[in-house]
Amino acid sequence: MANRKNKNVQGDTRIFGDIFNLQDEKTGENVLLQLENEGRLEAIWPNKGFVVVRDTGNTLQIQLEENSSGEPFEFKLFLNSPKATRTIRVSQKVSQGNSFKQLKYYVGEGDDDSLYWEKGSTIKMDLPYRQEIEFTPIGGIDPTSSYLFSSDTPDAFVWLKSDSIAVRLPTHIQDQEVLLGEEEGIYTEYTLSELSDCTALKEKITVPAGTSQLRSEYEMRHRILSYSLLLTNNHTGDRKSN
């Protein structure tokens, strides 16, 4: 059968997505999904989606993404040829979700660890005599400890909408092994920050008489690490890696 088109059952609307040939070359982007010959159709949303592959003249492979949308998902495939017309209706129930099993950090390709400098306090003084003063070296800019998780998997964070998972955060890398601290953070795609304990640090120095100027700088670290996330399907018990 030569021609295949997809249509969403709800509202009887047409479905748009990407089209690929069997060499994995994209031949259409955000277009009405249809195939005249062999190839692949993809319609992927953050919480559901499907892939249709036709690699032989008479065979279709339909792969459904996990349906985390909160409502059933249905669509139709229309198969047309000069001799026949056929409709395939695909229905998918709402996913029962996943449970957190494990998160493991590792040093992947492209991961890096870089340092940069930030300016702290600048103090100008004109003292009549030599004296000891107390000042806050890290001032002007509040240093923060920030982190976020990212993933190319569409449903990597959907399963957390009603649940928050605390995971241990990395502290050091030794011989390509990631060492974890006791501190925990929430697994989330949003940046989370907290003030460094050094913010309230105070130092005492002796300043000579006359005009003086003090300036502090501090070193910051930006680190990128890879991770693998292991989930367990609440319905089947199957494990799923992201």
C-alpha positions as CSV (number, residue, x, y, z in Angstrom):
1,M,0.0,0.0,0.0
2,A,1.6,3.2,-1.2
3,N,0.3,6.0,1.0
4,R,0.0,6.4,4.8
5,K,-1.4,9.4,6.6
6,N,-1.9,9.9,10.3
7,K,-4.8,11.7,12.0
8,N,-5.5,12.3,15.7
9,V,-8.8,10.7,16.8
10,Q,-9.6,13.4,19.3
11,G,-11.0,16.3,17.3
12,D,-10.2,14.5,14.0
13,T,-7.2,16.8,13.6
14,R,-4.2,16.0,11.4
15,I,-0.9,15.2,13.0
16,F,2.3,17.0,12.1
17,G,5.8,15.8,12.8
18,D,9.1,14.7,11.1
19,I,9.7,12.4,8.2
20,F,12.9,10.3,7.6
21,N,14.1,8.0,4.9
22,L,15.6,4.6,5.7
23,Q,19.1,6.3,5.7
24,D,17.9,8.3,8.7
25,E,17.9,11.5,6.6
26,K,15.2,14.0,7.5
27,T,13.0,14.7,4.5
28,G,10.3,16.7,6.2
29,E,10.2,18.7,9.5
30,N,6.9,19.7,11.2
31,V,4.9,18.6,8.2
32,L,1.7,16.6,7.7
33,L,2.8,13.0,8.3
34,Q,2.7,10.7,5.3
35,L,4.8,8.2,3.5
36,E,4.8,7.4,-0.2
37,N,7.5,4.8,0.1
38,E,9.7,3.3,2.8
39,G,10.8,5.5,5.7
40,R,9.9,6.7,9.2
41,L,7.4,9.0,10.7
42,E,7.9,10.6,14.1
43,A,5.4,12.6,16.2
44,I,7.0,13.1,19.7
45,W,5.6,15.4,22.4
46,P,7.0,15.9,25.9
47,N,4.5,13.4,27.4
48,K,3.5,11.1,24.6
49,G,4.2,10.3,20.9
50,F,4.8,7.6,18.4
51,V,7.1,6.4,15.6
52,V,5.9,4.5,12.5
53,V,8.5,2.6,10.4
54,R,7.9,1.1,7.0
55,D,11.1,-0.7,5.9
56,T,9.4,-3.2,3.5
57,G,6.5,-2.8,1.2
58,N,4.0,-4.6,3.3
59,T,5.2,-4.2,6.9
60,L,4.6,-1.4,9.4
61,Q,6.2,-1.1,12.8
62,I,4.4,1.2,15.3
63,Q,6.3,2.2,18.5
64,L,4.6,4.2,21.2
65,E,6.3,6.5,23.6
66,E,5.2,6.4,27.3
67,N,1.9,8.2,27.7
68,S,2.3,10.5,30.6
69,S,-0.2,13.0,29.4
70,G,-2.9,12.0,32.0
71,E,-5.5,11.0,29.4
72,P,-5.8,8.2,26.8
73,F,-4.1,8.7,23.5
74,E,-5.6,7.6,20.2
75,F,-4.8,8.1,16.5
76,K,-5.5,6.6,13.2
77,L,-3.3,5.4,10.3
78,F,-4.9,5.6,6.8
79,L,-3.4,3.2,4.3
80,N,-4.3,3.9,0.7
81,S,-3.4,2.1,-2.5
82,P,-5.0,1.9,-6.0
83,K,-6.6,-1.4,-4.9
84,A,-7.6,-0.9,-1.3
85,T,-8.1,1.5,1.6
86,R,-7.6,0.5,5.2
87,T,-7.7,2.3,8.6
88,I,-5.7,1.3,11.6
89,R,-6.8,2.7,14.9
90,V,-4.2,2.9,17.7
91,S,-5.3,3.3,21.3
92,Q,-3.0,3.8,24.3
93,K,-3.9,3.9,28.0
94,V,-2.5,6.4,30.4
95,S,0.9,5.3,31.9
96,Q,0.8,4.3,35.5
97,G,4.1,6.0,35.9
98,N,7.6,5.0,37.1
99,S,9.4,4.8,40.4
100,F,13.0,5.9,41.0
101,K,15.5,3.1,41.2
102,Q,18.9,4.6,40.8
103,L,20.9,7.5,39.6
104,K,24.6,7.0,38.7
105,Y,27.1,9.7,37.7
106,Y,30.0,9.2,35.3
107,V,32.5,11.2,33.3
108,G,31.2,11.1,29.7
109,E,32.5,12.4,26.4
110,G,32.4,16.2,26.3
111,D,32.1,16.5,30.1
112,D,34.5,19.2,31.5
113,D,35.6,20.9,34.7
114,S,36.5,24.6,34.3
115,L,37.5,27.4,36.7
116,Y,36.8,31.1,36.5
117,W,37.3,34.1,38.8
118,E,34.8,36.5,40.4
119,K,35.5,39.8,42.1
120,G,34.5,40.2,45.7
121,S,34.8,43.2,48.0
122,T,36.6,46.4,47.2
123,I,37.2,48.7,50.2
124,K,38.9,52.1,50.3
125,M,40.1,53.5,53.6
126,D,41.9,56.6,54.9
127,L,43.0,55.9,58.5
128,P,44.7,58.4,60.8
129,Y,46.7,55.5,62.5
130,R,47.5,51.9,62.1
131,Q,44.6,49.7,63.2
132,E,43.0,46.2,62.9
133,I,39.7,46.0,60.9
134,E,37.3,43.2,60.2
135,F,35.8,42.8,56.7
136,T,33.9,40.3,54.6
137,P,36.2,39.2,51.7
138,I,33.3,37.7,49.7
139,G,31.1,40.6,49.3
140,G,29.3,42.4,46.5
141,I,28.3,39.1,44.8
142,D,26.8,36.3,46.8
143,P,28.5,33.0,45.8
144,T,26.0,30.2,45.2
145,S,26.2,26.5,44.9
146,S,23.9,25.7,41.9
147,Y,23.0,22.6,39.9
148,L,20.5,21.3,37.5
149,F,19.8,18.0,35.6
150,S,19.1,17.8,31.9
151,S,18.1,15.0,29.5
152,D,17.3,14.5,25.8
153,T,14.7,11.9,26.8
154,P,11.3,13.5,26.4
155,D,9.8,12.0,29.6
156,A,12.9,12.1,31.8
157,F,11.1,14.5,34.2
158,V,7.4,13.9,33.5
159,W,7.2,11.1,36.1
160,L,8.2,13.6,38.8
161,K,5.3,15.9,38.4
162,S,3.7,14.6,41.6
163,D,6.8,13.4,43.4
164,S,10.2,14.8,44.4
165,I,13.3,12.6,44.6
166,A,16.3,13.6,46.6
167,V,19.7,12.4,45.2
168,R,23.2,12.7,46.5
169,L,25.3,15.3,44.7
170,P,28.9,14.8,43.4
171,T,31.8,16.5,45.2
172,H,35.0,15.3,43.5
173,I,36.3,13.3,40.6
174,Q,39.2,11.0,41.3
175,D,40.8,8.8,38.5
176,Q,37.6,9.3,36.5
177,E,35.5,8.1,39.4
178,V,32.8,10.5,40.7
179,L,32.8,10.8,44.5
180,L,29.6,11.8,46.2
181,G,29.1,13.9,49.3
182,E,26.5,13.6,52.0
183,E,24.6,16.6,50.6
184,E,21.4,15.8,48.7
185,G,19.6,17.8,46.0
186,I,16.3,17.4,44.2
187,Y,16.4,15.7,40.8
188,T,14.9,18.5,38.6
189,E,15.4,20.2,35.3
190,Y,15.3,23.6,36.9
191,T,18.3,25.4,38.4
192,L,18.4,25.1,42.2
193,S,20.8,27.3,44.2
194,E,21.8,28.0,47.8
195,L,24.1,30.5,49.3
196,S,27.6,29.3,50.0
197,D,28.7,29.0,53.7
198,C,31.5,31.3,52.7
199,T,29.2,34.3,52.2
200,A,29.3,35.2,55.9
201,L,33.0,34.6,56.2
202,K,34.9,37.5,58.0
203,E,38.6,38.2,58.2
204,K,40.7,40.5,60.4
205,I,43.7,42.4,58.9
206,T,46.0,45.2,60.2
207,V,45.8,48.3,58.0
208,P,48.6,51.0,58.1
209,A,47.8,54.6,58.5
210,G,47.0,56.6,55.4
211,T,45.1,55.7,52.3
212,S,44.6,52.0,51.6
213,Q,42.5,49.9,49.2
214,L,41.6,46.3,49.6
215,R,40.2,44.0,46.9
216,S,39.3,40.3,47.0
217,E,38.8,37.8,44.3
218,Y,37.6,34.2,44.5
219,E,37.8,31.2,42.3
220,M,34.6,29.5,41.0
221,R,34.1,26.1,39.4
222,H,31.8,25.0,36.6
223,R,31.4,21.3,36.2
224,I,29.5,19.1,33.7
225,L,28.9,15.4,34.5
226,S,26.9,12.7,32.7
227,Y,24.4,10.5,34.6
228,S,22.2,7.5,33.9
229,L,18.8,7.2,35.5
230,L,17.1,3.9,36.2
231,L,13.3,3.7,36.7
232,T,10.9,0.9,37.4
233,N,7.5,0.8,35.6
234,N,4.8,0.8,38.2
235,H,2.6,-1.4,36.1
236,T,4.9,-4.0,34.6
237,G,7.9,-3.8,36.9
238,D,10.2,-3.4,33.8
239,R,13.2,-1.3,34.2
240,K,13.8,1.8,32.0
241,S,17.0,3.7,31.6
242,N,17.3,7.4,30.7
